[in-house]
Amino acid sequence: MKQEYQDLILQTCGASSLRVGAKIQTLWSGYGEIVRLHLEGCGRPSVVVKHVKFPEDAEHPGGWNTNRSHARKVRSYQVETHWYQNYSTNQSCRIPACLAARSYGDEMLIVLEDLDVEGYDQRRTSLKDKEIRACLSWLAHFHALFLGVTPEGLWPVGTYWHLETRPDELEAMDNAELKAAAGDIDRILNECNFKTIVHGDAKLANFCFSKSGLEVAAVDFQYVGGGCGMKDVVYFLGSCMDERECDKRVPGLLDHYFAELKAFVNKDVNFNALEKEWREMFAFAWTDFHRFLLGWMPGHWKINRYSKQLTREVLRKLKQ
């Protein structure tokens, strides 16, 4: 790690020395890495550093390494930096505190508190019911907190699969009927009366759990922006349940999400109207993500019977 980066971290944390620890992960398409740094001489034993380095030749797992793809990723890191520097949440939708963020030409550094130290040291690849509900509670509290807030400095429309940023994937789609309807689905979602700020990439891998599994924190805000809260909900549910579980469990889990949302939104909000609108948007939001997958990676495991069934419902509604 360059000396000027080390100096920034030492100065920010008031530490006397640091040691580079384990690499937590490589960033998507080889755009850098996330590492843990161990500190001496200050009240913080460690920090997590997101070190972004724009590559000359990006390697995309799906082969989508275009100029447009690169520009979208660059923008995503700018948005994430802006998010951490200008927005904050509370304990009910915990995120890591940003200690420092700086750009150095084609490199960026975001220094974050280490959530492991704060008690969110568990990661999950599959979830029990209580853990799914904990994540949905996090989303409900997050959406309630930012209901009606303009996403200044963020993506005008959040989520990494937003249609306007994905024309190449749309072009690659085989499903002609859904391709033709993609613009209408996007418009209907964007014209919601009730909008919030969405996390934009609320998959299971971006949640950190307490030992009990009852408390969670979320990371990775590259695609945070405006929109209907259902986008986060459908993306999260699809990331941790297969088609059989979705069939069986989605109704009860949606009830839980809306109960949590109701408890936290301002009392002057017409909650019945909000819930009615967002429940209607559930299938549209699911279909919107399904549209992206069909163009991006047609063999993906999430392209399943449940997704196809919801898509058929939406296309039928659009014809009416």
C-alpha positions in Angstrom: 0.0 0.0 0.0 1.4 3.4 -1.0 2.8 5.5 1.8 0.4 8.4 1.2 -2.5 6.0 1.6 -1.0 4.7 4.9 -0.4 8.3 6.1 -4.1 9.2 5.4 -5.3 6.2 7.4 -2.8 6.7 10.3 -3.8 10.4 10.5 -7.5 9.7 10.3 -7.5 7.1 13.0 -4.8 8.7 15.2 -2.8 5.5 15.0 0.9 5.1 15.4 1.4 2.2 13.0 -0.6 -0.1 10.7 -0.3 -3.6 9.3 -2.0 -4.8 6.1 -4.1 -7.9 7.1 -6.2 -10.3 5.0 -7.8 -9.4 1.7 -11.5 -9.6 2.3 -12.4 -9.7 -1.4 -11.4 -8.6 -4.9 -13.7 -6.0 -6.4 -16.0 -6.9 -9.3 -14.1 -7.3 -12.7 -10.7 -6.7 -11.0 -11.4 -3.0 -10.0 -9.4 -3.2 -6.8 -9.8 -5.0 -3.5 -11.2 -4.7 0.0 -8.6 -5.3 2.8 -8.5 -5.2 6.6 -5.8 -3.1 8.2 -4.7 -3.7 11.8 -3.9 -0.5 13.8 -1.7 0.2 16.8 -1.7 3.1 19.1 -5.4 4.1 18.8 -8.8 3.1 20.1 -9.6 1.2 16.9 -8.0 -2.2 16.5 -8.8 -2.4 12.7 -10.4 -0.7 9.7 -11.7 -1.9 6.4 -10.3 -0.2 3.3 -12.0 -0.3 -0.1 -9.2 0.4 -2.5 -10.5 1.0 -6.0 -8.0 0.9 -8.9 -9.5 1.3 -12.4 -7.8 -1.3 -14.6 -6.5 -0.8 -18.1 -8.2 -4.0 -19.2 -11.2 -5.0 -17.1 -12.1 -8.7 -17.0 -15.8 -9.2 -16.7 -17.1 -12.6 -15.7 -19.9 -12.4 -18.3 -17.8 -10.7 -21.0 -19.5 -7.3 -20.6 -16.2 -5.3 -20.5 -17.4 -2.4 -22.7 -16.7 1.4 -22.4 -20.2 1.8 -21.1 -19.6 -0.9 -18.5 -16.4 0.8 -17.4 -18.1 4.3 -17.2 -20.9 2.8 -15.1 -18.4 1.3 -12.6 -16.4 4.5 -12.3 -19.7 6.4 -11.6 -20.7 3.7 -9.1 -17.6 4.3 -7.0 -18.1 8.1 -7.1 -21.7 7.5 -6.0 -20.6 5.2 -3.1 -18.0 7.8 -2.0 -20.6 10.5 -2.0 -23.0 8.3 -0.1 -20.6 7.6 2.7 -19.5 11.2 3.0 -23.0 12.8 2.9 -25.6 10.3 4.2 -26.1 8.5 7.5 -28.5 6.0 8.9 -29.3 4.8 12.4 -28.9 1.6 14.5 -32.0 0.0 12.9 -30.4 0.1 9.5 -26.8 0.0 10.4 -24.0 0.7 7.9 -20.3 1.2 8.5 -19.1 4.7 9.4 -16.9 6.3 6.8 -13.7 7.5 8.4 -12.1 8.9 5.2 -12.5 8.9 1.4 -10.2 10.3 -1.2 -9.5 10.1 -4.9 -6.0 9.8 -6.3 -6.3 10.0 -10.1 -7.5 6.5 -11.2 -7.5 5.2 -7.7 -9.9 5.7 -4.8 -9.7 4.9 -1.1 -12.7 4.5 1.2 -11.8 3.9 4.9 -14.6 2.3 6.8 -15.1 1.1 10.4 -14.7 -2.6 10.8 -18.1 -4.1 11.3 -16.6 -7.3 12.6 -15.3 -5.3 15.6 -18.8 -3.8 16.1 -20.3 -7.3 16.5 -21.4 -7.9 12.9 -18.8 -10.6 12.3 -21.0 -13.3 10.7 -21.5 -14.0 7.0 -24.1 -16.3 5.6 -24.5 -18.3 2.4 -28.0 -19.5 3.4 -30.5 -18.0 5.9 -32.9 -19.2 8.6 -36.3 -17.5 8.7 -35.3 -15.1 11.5 -32.3 -13.9 9.5 -34.4 -13.3 6.4 -36.7 -11.3 8.5 -33.8 -9.3 10.1 -32.6 -8.3 6.6 -36.2 -7.3 5.6 -36.4 -5.3 8.8 -33.2 -3.5 7.8 -34.6 -2.7 4.4 -37.9 -1.5 5.8 -36.2 0.8 8.3 -33.9 2.1 5.5 -36.7 2.7 3.1 -38.8 4.4 5.9 -35.8 6.7 6.8 -35.4 7.9 3.2 -39.0 8.0 2.1 -39.5 11.1 0.0 -35.8 12.0 0.2 -34.3 13.3 -3.1 -31.2 11.2 -4.0 -28.8 14.1 -4.4 -25.4 13.0 -5.7 -26.6 9.4 -5.9 -28.0 7.5 -8.9 -31.3 9.2 -9.9 -32.7 5.7 -10.3 -30.9 3.2 -8.0 -30.1 -0.5 -8.6 -27.3 -1.9 -10.8 -29.7 -3.4 -13.4 -31.6 -0.1 -14.1 -32.8 -0.3 -17.7 -31.3 3.1 -18.8 -27.8 1.9 -17.8 -28.2 -1.5 -19.4 -29.0 -1.1 -23.2 -26.5 -3.8 -24.2 -28.1 -6.4 -22.0 -31.5 -5.4 -23.3 -30.3 -5.8 -26.9 -29.0 -9.3 -26.1 -32.4 -10.6 -24.9 -34.2 -13.3 -26.7 -37.6 -12.8 -25.1 -39.2 -10.4 -27.7 -42.4 -9.8 -25.7 -40.5 -8.8 -22.5 -38.0 -6.8 -24.5 -40.8 -4.8 -26.0 -42.4 -4.2 -22.6 -39.1 -3.3 -20.8 -39.6 0.4 -21.2 -43.2 0.3 -19.9 -42.1 -1.7 -16.8 -39.3 0.7 -16.1 -41.6 3.7 -16.5 -44.3 2.3 -14.2 -41.7 1.6 -11.5 -40.2 5.1 -11.9 -43.6 6.8 -11.8 -44.4 5.5 -8.3 -46.0 8.1 -6.1 -44.0 6.8 -3.1 -40.3 6.8 -3.6 -37.4 6.3 -1.3 -33.6 5.7 -1.6 -32.9 2.0 -2.4 -29.7 0.2 -1.5 -29.5 -1.0 -5.1 -27.5 -4.2 -4.5 -29.2 -5.7 -1.4 -28.2 -9.3 -1.9 -27.4 -11.7 0.9 -23.6 -11.3 0.4 -23.9 -7.6 1.3 -25.3 -8.2 4.8 -23.2 -8.7 7.9 -24.8 -10.6 10.8 -24.5 -10.6 14.6 -23.8 -14.0 16.2 -27.6 -14.3 17.1 -28.5 -13.5 13.5 -31.1 -11.0 14.8 -29.1 -7.9 14.0 -27.6 -7.0 10.6 -25.6 -4.3 8.9 -25.3 -3.6 5.2 -22.4 -2.7 3.0 -21.7 -1.9 -0.7 -23.5 1.3 -1.7 -22.3 1.6 -5.3 -25.8 1.5 -6.8 -27.7 3.4 -4.1 -30.3 5.8 -5.5 -33.9 6.7 -5.9 -36.8 4.3 -6.5 -39.5 2.0 -5.3 -38.5 0.0 -2.2 -39.8 -3.2 -3.7 -36.7 -3.3 -6.0 -34.5 -4.0 -2.9 -37.0 -6.5 -1.5 -37.4 -8.6 -4.6 -33.6 -8.6 -5.2 -32.9 -9.7 -1.6 -35.6 -12.4 -1.6 -34.3 -13.8 -4.9 -30.8 -13.9 -3.6 -31.6 -16.2 -0.7 -34.5 -18.4 -1.8 -35.2 -20.8 -4.6 -38.4 -21.0 -6.6 -40.1 -23.4 -4.2 -39.3 -21.3 -1.2 -40.5 -18.2 -2.9 -43.8 -19.8 -3.7 -44.3 -20.8 -0.1 -42.8 -18.0 1.9 -43.0 -14.7 0.0 -46.5 -13.7 1.2 -45.6 -14.0 4.9 -42.2 -12.3 4.4 -43.9 -9.4 2.6 -46.3 -9.0 5.4 -43.3 -8.8 7.8 -41.6 -6.1 5.6 -44.8 -4.0 5.5 -45.4 -4.3 9.2 -41.9 -3.1 9.9 -42.2 -0.3 7.3 -45.5 0.9 8.9 -43.9 1.1 12.3 -41.1 3.4 11.1 -42.6 5.7 8.5 -43.7 9.2 9.5 -47.3 9.2 10.7 -48.3 11.8 8.2 -47.6 9.4 5.3 -50.7 7.7 3.9 -49.5 4.2 4.7 -52.4 2.3 3.2 -51.8 4.0 -0.2 -48.0 3.3 0.1 -48.6 -0.4 0.9 -51.2 -0.8 -1.9 -48.9 0.8 -4.5 -45.7 -1.1 -3.5 -47.5 -4.4 -3.3 -48.7 -3.8 -6.8 -45.1 -3.0 -7.8 -43.7 -6.3 -6.4 -44.3 -8.3 -9.6 -43.1 -5.3 -11.7 -39.9 -5.0 -9.7 -39.3 -8.8 -9.9 -39.9 -8.8 -13.7 -37.6 -5.8 -14.1 -34.7 -7.8 -12.6 -35.7 -10.9 -14.6 -35.4 -8.8 -17.7 -31.9 -7.8 -16.9 -30.8 -11.4 -16.2 -32.2 -12.7 -19.5 -29.9 -10.4 -21.3 -26.9 -10.5 -19.0 -26.7 -14.2 -18.2 -29.5 -16.3 -19.7 -28.3 -19.5 -17.9 -28.5 -17.9 -14.4 -30.1 -20.0 -11.6 -32.5 -17.1 -10.7 -34.2 -17.5 -14.1 -36.7 -19.9 -12.7 -40.4 -20.9 -12.7 -41.3 -18.3 -10.0 -39.7 -15.5 -12.0 -41.3 -16.6 -15.2 -44.7 -16.8 -13.6 -44.5 -13.2 -12.2 -43.3 -12.0 -15.6 -46.3 -13.6 -17.3 -48.6 -11.8 -14.8 -47.0 -8.4 -15.5 -47.2 -8.8 -19.3 -50.8 -9.8 -19.0 -51.5 -6.6 -16.9 -49.7 -4.5 -19.4 -52.0 -5.8 -22.2 -55.1 -4.9 -20.2 
